[in-house]
């Protein structure tokens, strides 16, 4: 579950950095992206989210198979949901675009 929350924090950080970069680029004269490569930072964050969410989803799935009580099973289902939902959103966005 920690990996799922960490992945969502990385996604939120990417959104905030994207908005800040867009606002500063819009206020500049030429309105171009900065030279340090903001696109590379987004790709790196998505790669980190992928690694974190794969680890979290695998541990959630293993816990789902291992746990027996209803509370533990629901907690591992929540962990799976937190880790897989960002990629469902990305897949839906790519499919719609």
N, C-alpha and C positions, 0 to 999 in steps of 0.2 A: 504494500500500500504506500510505503514511503517513496518508492520509485515512481508511482503514478502521480503523486503530489509533486515530486521533483520535476517530472516531465511537464506538468501543467505550469509550474513556476517558470520553467525555461520558455514555454510558449508565451506566457504573459510578458516575460522580459523581452522576447523578440518583438512582440507587438508594441511595447512601450518604446523600444529603441527605434523601431520603424517609424512610429509617429514623430518622435523627436527629430530623426534624420529628415523626414519629409518636411517638417515645419522649418527647420534650419535651411534646407535646400530651397524652399519656396521663398525665403527671405533674402537669399543671395541674388546677385545680379543675373547670373546665367542659369540659375536653378538646376544645376546638375548635381549628381551624387558626388560625394567626396572621393578623394583619390585613394583612401586607405581601404577601399573595397568592402562596402557594407553588404554586398551580395554574398561575399565569402563568409561573413559573420553569420548571415542567415543560414547558409548551407551548413556551417559548422554547428550551429545550434540545433538544426533539424537532425543532423547526424548524432549529436549527443542525446536528443530526445529519443531517437530510434534505439540507441544502445540501452539507455535507461529503461525504456518501456519494454524492450524485449526481455531484459533481465527480470523486470517486475512481473511481466506476464508469465514467464516461465515459472517463477517462484510462486505466483498465485495459482497457476494450474497444478503444480506439484502439491501445494497446500490443499487445494480442492480435492485431490485424490486421497490425501492423507488424513484429513480431518473427518470426524464422525458426528459431532454435535451440530445442531442447527445453527447456532451462533457462529461457530468457526467456519462453517460452509458459507454462510452469508457474508462473512468478513472476507473470505477469499474470493467470492464472486464480486464483491465491491472492488477488491484489488485488481481483478481481471478487467472490470469495467473501466476503472481509472486508467489502466495502462493501454487498453485497446481503443478507447474512444477518440484520442487525438488522431489516430490513423484512419478511423472511420470518417472523421470530419475531413481530413486531407483527401481521402479517396473520393468522397462525395463532391468536394470542391473541384478536384481534377475532372471528375466525370461531368459535372455541370459546365465547366469551362471548356 
